[in-house]
Amino acid sequence: MVNYIWVGMFVIGIVFGMINGTMDQVNEALFVSAKEAVTLCLGLMSILVFWLGLMKIAEESGLLDKLSNLFKPFMRWLFPEVPPNHPAMGYILSNMMANTFGLGNAATPLGIKAMEQLKKLNGGKATVSRSMVTF
Protein backbone atom coordinates (compact mmCIF):
# COMPACT_ATOMS: atom_id res chain seq x y z
CA MET A 1 0.00 0.00 0.00
CA VAL A 2 2.82 2.40 0.84
CA ASN A 3 4.35 1.73 -2.58
CA TYR A 4 1.18 2.98 -4.25
CA ILE A 5 1.26 6.14 -2.15
CA TRP A 6 4.89 6.84 -3.14
CA VAL A 7 4.20 6.20 -6.82
CA GLY A 8 1.12 8.40 -6.62
CA MET A 9 3.10 11.25 -5.06
CA PHE A 10 5.80 10.86 -7.71
CA VAL A 11 3.29 10.92 -10.57
CA ILE A 12 1.42 13.91 -9.08
CA GLY A 13 4.72 15.79 -8.77
CA ILE A 14 5.68 15.08 -12.38
CA VAL A 15 2.23 16.02 -13.70
CA PHE A 16 2.17 19.18 -11.58
CA GLY A 17 5.63 20.13 -12.88
CA MET A 18 4.52 19.58 -16.48
CA ILE A 19 1.36 21.67 -16.04
CA ASN A 20 3.20 24.57 -14.37
CA GLY A 21 6.15 24.44 -16.74
CA THR A 22 8.64 23.76 -13.92
CA MET A 23 10.04 20.43 -15.14
CA ASP A 24 13.58 21.81 -14.89
CA GLN A 25 13.04 22.40 -11.16
CA VAL A 26 11.53 18.91 -10.79
CA ASN A 27 14.58 17.38 -12.52
CA GLU A 28 16.92 19.43 -10.33
CA ALA A 29 15.09 18.29 -7.19
CA LEU A 30 15.25 14.65 -8.35
CA PHE A 31 19.01 14.74 -8.87
CA VAL A 32 19.70 16.61 -5.61
CA SER A 33 17.48 14.20 -3.66
CA ALA A 34 19.12 11.18 -5.30
CA LYS A 35 22.56 12.49 -4.34
CA GLU A 36 21.44 13.09 -0.73
CA ALA A 37 19.88 9.61 -0.58
CA VAL A 38 23.11 7.96 -1.69
CA THR A 39 25.11 10.00 0.82
CA LEU A 40 22.71 9.05 3.62
CA CYS A 41 22.79 5.36 2.69
CA LEU A 42 26.59 5.25 2.58
CA GLY A 43 26.80 6.99 5.95
CA LEU A 44 24.33 4.60 7.57
CA MET A 45 25.99 1.60 5.97
CA SER A 46 29.38 2.54 7.33
CA ILE A 47 27.97 2.86 10.86
CA LEU A 48 26.16 -0.48 10.57
CA VAL A 49 29.27 -2.22 9.22
CA PHE A 50 31.36 -0.79 12.08
CA TRP A 51 28.97 -2.01 14.79
CA LEU A 52 28.44 -5.39 13.14
CA GLY A 53 32.22 -5.80 13.05
CA LEU A 54 32.42 -5.00 16.75
CA MET A 55 29.61 -7.49 17.40
CA LYS A 56 31.55 -10.17 15.50
CA ILE A 57 34.69 -9.40 17.53
CA ALA A 58 32.66 -9.62 20.75
CA GLU A 59 31.19 -12.93 19.60
CA GLU A 60 34.55 -14.46 18.66
CA SER A 61 36.24 -13.25 21.84
CA GLY A 62 33.60 -14.90 24.00
CA LEU A 63 32.28 -11.64 25.41
CA LEU A 64 28.75 -12.40 24.19
CA ASP A 65 28.79 -15.79 25.91
CA LYS A 66 29.95 -14.21 29.17
CA LEU A 67 27.27 -11.53 28.97
CA SER A 68 24.64 -14.14 28.10
CA ASN A 69 25.64 -16.19 31.15
CA LEU A 70 25.41 -13.03 33.24
CA PHE A 71 21.86 -12.35 32.03
CA LYS A 72 20.61 -15.98 32.15
CA PRO A 73 19.26 -15.81 35.74
CA PHE A 74 17.34 -12.65 34.92
CA MET A 75 15.98 -14.21 31.74
CA ARG A 76 14.89 -17.35 33.59
CA TRP A 77 13.01 -15.09 36.01
CA LEU A 78 11.53 -13.04 33.17
CA PHE A 79 10.56 -16.10 31.08
CA PRO A 80 9.89 -18.90 33.61
CA GLU A 81 7.93 -21.03 31.09
CA VAL A 82 10.88 -21.28 28.68
CA PRO A 83 13.26 -24.16 29.47
CA PRO A 84 16.85 -22.92 30.06
CA ASN A 85 18.34 -24.89 27.14
CA HIS A 86 15.52 -24.21 24.66
CA PRO A 87 16.56 -22.48 21.41
CA ALA A 88 14.14 -19.63 22.19
CA MET A 89 16.21 -18.67 25.23
CA GLY A 90 19.35 -18.51 23.09
CA TYR A 91 17.65 -16.30 20.53
CA ILE A 92 16.22 -14.06 23.25
CA LEU A 93 19.63 -13.66 24.88
CA SER A 94 21.31 -13.01 21.51
CA ASN A 95 18.66 -10.43 20.70
CA MET A 96 19.21 -8.70 24.03
CA MET A 97 22.97 -8.67 23.54
CA ALA A 98 22.61 -7.19 20.05
CA ASN A 99 20.30 -4.51 21.45
CA THR A 100 22.74 -3.90 24.31
CA PHE A 101 25.41 -3.09 21.74
CA GLY A 102 22.96 -0.84 19.87
CA LEU A 103 22.55 -3.12 16.87
CA GLY A 104 18.81 -2.85 16.31
CA ASN A 105 19.04 -3.96 12.67
CA ALA A 106 21.16 -6.97 13.57
CA ALA A 107 18.79 -7.81 16.43
CA THR A 108 15.75 -7.96 14.17
CA PRO A 109 16.31 -11.47 12.72
CA LEU A 110 17.16 -12.76 16.19
CA GLY A 111 13.93 -11.32 17.57
CA ILE A 112 11.92 -12.92 14.79
CA LYS A 113 13.58 -16.29 15.42
CA ALA A 114 12.92 -15.94 19.16
CA MET A 115 9.24 -15.30 18.51
CA GLU A 116 9.02 -18.27 16.15
CA GLN A 117 10.58 -20.53 18.80
CA LEU A 118 8.27 -19.14 21.48
CA LYS A 119 5.33 -19.83 19.18
CA LYS A 120 6.45 -23.46 18.82
CA LEU A 121 6.87 -23.70 22.59
CA ASN A 122 3.39 -22.24 23.06
CA GLY A 123 1.89 -24.88 20.80
CA GLY A 124 1.40 -22.60 17.82
CA LYS A 125 -1.34 -20.58 19.53
CA ALA A 126 0.27 -17.17 19.04
CA THR A 127 0.97 -15.43 15.78
CA VAL A 128 4.33 -13.93 14.92
CA SER A 129 4.13 -10.24 14.10
CA ARG A 130 6.99 -8.82 12.05
CA SER A 131 6.37 -5.38 13.49
CA MET A 132 7.46 -6.46 16.99
CA VAL A 133 10.92 -7.84 16.47
CA THR A 134 13.00 -6.58 19.36
CA PHE A 135 12.51 -6.69 23.08
C-alpha positions in Angstrom: 0.0 0.0 0.0 2.8 2.4 0.8 4.4 1.7 -2.6 1.2 3.0 -4.2 1.3 6.1 -2.1 4.9 6.8 -3.1 4.2 6.2 -6.8 1.1 8.4 -6.6 3.1 11.2 -5.1 5.8 10.9 -7.7 3.3 10.9 -10.6 1.4 13.9 -9.1 4.7 15.8 -8.8 5.7 15.1 -12.4 2.2 16.0 -13.7 2.2 19.2 -11.6 5.6 20.1 -12.9 4.5 19.6 -16.5 1.4 21.7 -16.0 3.2 24.6 -14.4 6.1 24.4 -16.7 8.6 23.8 -13.9 10.0 20.4 -15.1 13.6 21.8 -14.9 13.0 22.4 -11.2 11.5 18.9 -10.8 14.6 17.4 -12.5 16.9 19.4 -10.3 15.1 18.3 -7.2 15.2 14.6 -8.4 19.0 14.7 -8.9 19.7 16.6 -5.6 17.5 14.2 -3.7 19.1 11.2 -5.3 22.6 12.5 -4.3 21.4 13.1 -0.7 19.9 9.6 -0.6 23.1 8.0 -1.7 25.1 10.0 0.8 22.7 9.1 3.6 22.8 5.4 2.7 26.6 5.2 2.6 26.8 7.0 5.9 24.3 4.6 7.6 26.0 1.6 6.0 29.4 2.5 7.3 28.0 2.9 10.9 26.2 -0.5 10.6 29.3 -2.2 9.2 31.4 -0.8 12.1 29.0 -2.0 14.8 28.4 -5.4 13.1 32.2 -5.8 13.0 32.4 -5.0 16.8 29.6 -7.5 17.4 31.6 -10.2 15.5 34.7 -9.4 17.5 32.7 -9.6 20.8 31.2 -12.9 19.6 34.5 -14.5 18.7 36.2 -13.2 21.8 33.6 -14.9 24.0 32.3 -11.6 25.4 28.7 -12.4 24.2 28.8 -15.8 25.9 30.0 -14.2 29.2 27.3 -11.5 29.0 24.6 -14.1 28.1 25.6 -16.2 31.1 25.4 -13.0 33.2 21.9 -12.3 32.0 20.6 -16.0 32.2 19.3 -15.8 35.7 17.3 -12.6 34.9 16.0 -14.2 31.7 14.9 -17.4 33.6 13.0 -15.1 36.0 11.5 -13.0 33.2 10.6 -16.1 31.1 9.9 -18.9 33.6 7.9 -21.0 31.1 10.9 -21.3 28.7 13.3 -24.2 29.5 16.8 -22.9 30.1 18.3 -24.9 27.1 15.5 -24.2 24.7 16.6 -22.5 21.4 14.1 -19.6 22.2 16.2 -18.7 25.2 19.3 -18.5 23.1 17.6 -16.3 20.5 16.2 -14.1 23.3 19.6 -13.7 24.9 21.3 -13.0 21.5 18.7 -10.4 20.7 19.2 -8.7 24.0 23.0 -8.7 23.5 22.6 -7.2 20.0 20.3 -4.5 21.5 22.7 -3.9 24.3 25.4 -3.1 21.7 23.0 -0.8 19.9 22.5 -3.1 16.9 18.8 -2.9 16.3 19.0 -4.0 12.7 21.2 -7.0 13.6 18.8 -7.8 16.4 15.7 -8.0 14.2 16.3 -11.5 12.7 17.2 -12.8 16.2 13.9 -11.3 17.6 11.9 -12.9 14.8 13.6 -16.3 15.4 12.9 -15.9 19.2 9.2 -15.3 18.5 9.0 -18.3 16.1 10.6 -20.5 18.8 8.3 -19.1 21.5 5.3 -19.8 19.2 6.4 -23.5 18.8 6.9 -23.7 22.6 3.4 -22.2 23.1 1.9 -24.9 20.8 1.4 -22.6 17.8 -1.3 -20.6 19.5 0.3 -17.2 19.0 1.0 -15.4 15.8 4.3 -13.9 14.9 4.1 -10.2 14.1 7.0 -8.8 12.1 6.4 -5.4 13.5 7.5 -6.5 17.0 10.9 -7.8 16.5 13.0 -6.6 19.4 12.5 -6.7 23.1 
